[in-house]
């Protein structure tokens, strides 16, 4: 949930609600400390839904909480946080990109001094109607160290890289605020495809996913194939959660090259066995993600092997998402280069001719290259020509 500062003392609000007695941690969820007489899950959902609906207001005025309660949208539950030193724990340091360029990237700082990045993709559905997709991070780095991804190069000081549930949700809040300032009136789609491997931060990611589903967000979780956790997710996933498998190679040998840590840890038969269990439990096919790298995995031979693998493993497969490789420092160290558009289309057509389901190319990923927000590029680096966001006006005391 969202995180706020509280003093250890019990604080009573004019609404008659009170904070739970006892010593509180430095950063605590507002919903978990409000004594409202309701179930905690209901309290959390009520607070979260209110904050999402008014994300722009609360993100903009996070340093003037009492005044925000006076002038902002009414919420009896949030009224109980008056005079508590309350405020969102994370803050946006920089925003690169723009609506006109198809999206943006938020650099967000946490109280621990850890920094994370959140990408936002914007689609125009109809005139005047925007649909956002928020690419959230689940960790501050990534132990999987895939050879085409810059997140694995990040080294941050601290005890661990896993983000707490509130830090995942606050990314969504800040991104929704950015979208609302641009005119969006719809809740966004959320994809766990940012920094980190979501299933290695299982509890926090699952809690955030449940809250996001409760607020009407479409949620997709992407994994390199952490087989034991996929099996757990088959039992624990909230209704409507979609799963994507970052496959990127149709053979064990090629996967050993591109995803060495994941490939050594979970062999393809293990991964697909877990995927089948998830599909059977949830009734939906898993999306296959496949990064195309020039002269590495983008030839007819790999297309045939990929189509055969999907058939042989008997998965339902919701589709195959082909992603042109985006230039990264990690990939450059191995000589990786982006494929041509023609090669991408040829690979897609080969898959279709072999009966592979719903093969599409995500050319839109290239829009994020100029601000280093495309797939694989989240590495806490400032773009050469960053679009610095103008600080949103704040209400004054």
C-alpha positions, 0 to 999 in steps of 0.5 A, spaced: 500 500 500 501 507 499 506 509 505 506 515 510 510 517 515 507 517 522 509 519 529 509 513 535 503 517 538 496 515 537 492 520 533 485 521 533 481 525 527 475 529 527 471 523 523 472 519 530 477 514 526 483 513 530 490 510 528 492 503 531 495 504 538 502 502 539 509 503 536 509 504 529 515 503 524 518 509 520 514 508 514 507 504 514 501 503 510 495 508 512 490 502 511 494 498 515 494 503 521 487 506 520 482 503 525 476 503 521 472 497 524 472 494 517 476 488 514 484 491 513 483 488 505 477 493 505 480 499 508 486 498 503 482 497 497 478 503 499 484 508 500 488 505 494 482 506 489 481 513 492 488 515 491 488 512 484 482 516 482 485 522 484 493 521 483 495 527 480 492 531 486 496 527 491 502 526 487 502 534 486 501 535 493 505 530 497 508 535 501 502 539 503 498 533 506 493 537 511 492 542 506 491 537 501 485 534 505 482 541 506 482 542 499 482 536 495 477 530 494 473 528 500 475 522 504 473 520 511 478 515 511 484 519 509 481 525 514 484 520 519 491 522 517 491 529 519 496 532 523 500 525 522 506 528 518 503 524 512 506 524 505 507 519 500 514 516 501 517 516 494 518 522 489 519 523 482 526 526 481 525 526 473 521 525 468 523 524 461 519 523 454 512 526 453 505 525 451 507 527 443 513 522 443 509 516 445 510 516 453 515 517 458 520 515 464 520 516 471 526 516 475 523 515 482 527 515 489 525 511 495 526 513 502 532 508 503 536 512 497 534 507 492 532 509 485 528 506 480 525 507 473 518 506 471 516 507 464 509 509 461 507 508 454 501 512 451 496 510 446 491 514 443 484 510 442 480 515 439 480 523 439 481 525 446 482 518 449 488 516 452 490 509 454 496 508 458 500 502 460 505 503 466 511 498 466 513 498 473 519 495 477 519 490 482 527 490 484 532 495 484 537 491 480 536 484 477 540 478 479 538 474 472 543 479 468 540 477 461 545 479 456 541 484 453 538 488 459 542 494 462 538 493 469 543 487 471 548 492 470 546 496 476 549 496 483 545 500 489 547 500 496 543 497 501 541 490 504 537 488 498 534 489 491 526 487 493 521 493 493 516 493 498 509 492 496 508 500 497 513 502 493 511 498 487 504 501 488 507 508 488 510 507 482 503 506 479 500 512 483 506 517 480 505 514 473 497 515 473 498 522 476 503 523 469 497 521 465 492 524 468 496 531 467 496 529 460 488 528 460 487 521 461 481 519 464 482 511 464 485 507 469 492 504 466 494 497 464 500 495 468 505 490 466 511 488 471 516 488 465 520 494 468 527 493 473 528 486 476 525 479 476 518 479 479 517 472 481 524 473 485 520 478 489 514 474 490 510 476 496 510 484 494 509 483 487 503 478 489 500 483 494 501 489 489 498 485 483 492 483 487 491 491 489 491 493 482 486 488 480 481 490 485 482 497 482 480 495 475 487 495 472 489 490 467 495 486 470 500 482 466 506 479 470 513 477 466 518 472 468 524 469 465 521 462 467 522 462 475 519 455 475 517 454 482 514 460 483 510 460 476 507 453 480 505 457 486 502 463 482 498 458 479 494 457 485 495 464 488 494 469 482 488 474 483 483 473 477 484 476 471 492 476 472 496 475 465 502 471 465 508 473 460 514 468 459 520 472 457 523 466 452 527 469 447 530 463 445 527 456 442 533 452 444 536 450 451 543 452 448 541 459 445 537 460 452 544 459 455 547 464 451 542 469 452 539 468 459 545 464 462 542 465 470 535 463 468 537 458 463 542 454 468 537 455 474 530 452 470 531 448 464 526 449 458 522 442 460 521 445 467 519 452 465 514 449 460 511 444 465 510 450 470 507 454 464 502 449 463 500 448 470 498 456 470 494 455 464 490 450 466 489 453 473 487 460 470 484 458 464 488 463 460 494 462 455 501 465 457 504 470 452 511 468 449 516 474 449 521 474 444 527 479 443 529 479 436 537 480 436 540 481 429 544 474 427 543 471 433 536 469 434 532 472 428 533 467 422 528 462 419 531 456 423 530 460 430 523 461 427 521 454 426 524 452 432 520 456 436 513 454 432 515 447 434 517 448 441 510 451 442 507 445 439 511 440 442 510 443 449 502 443 448 501 450 451 495 454 450 499 460 448 496 467 448 500 469 442 508 471 441 510 478 442 516 479 438 520 485 440 526 488 436 532 489 440 534 496 443 541 498 444 544 497 451 551 497 454 550 490 456 548 487 449 554 492 446 559 488 450 556 482 446 556 485 440 548 485 439 545 489 434 538 491 432 534 487 427 532 491 421 524 492 420 524 487 414 527 481 418 522 482 424 517 482 419 520 476 415 520 472 422 513 474 424 511 471 417 515 465 418 511 463 424 504 465 422 506 460 416 507 455 421 501 456 425 504 459 431 498 463 434 498 471 434 505 473 432 506 480 433 511 485 433 512 490 438 515 496 434 512 501 439 518 499 443 523 503 439 519 510 441 522 509 448 529 509 445 531 516 445 529 517 453 532 510 454 525 507 456 525 501 451 525 494 453 532 492 456 534 499 457 532 501 464 539 502 467 538 509 471 542 512 466 540 519 464 538 520 456 543 524 452 537 529 451 533 528 457 526 532 457 526 535 464 519 535 467 517 542 469 515 541 476 507 541 477 505 547 481 503 545 488 498 549 493 501 553 498 500 554 505 
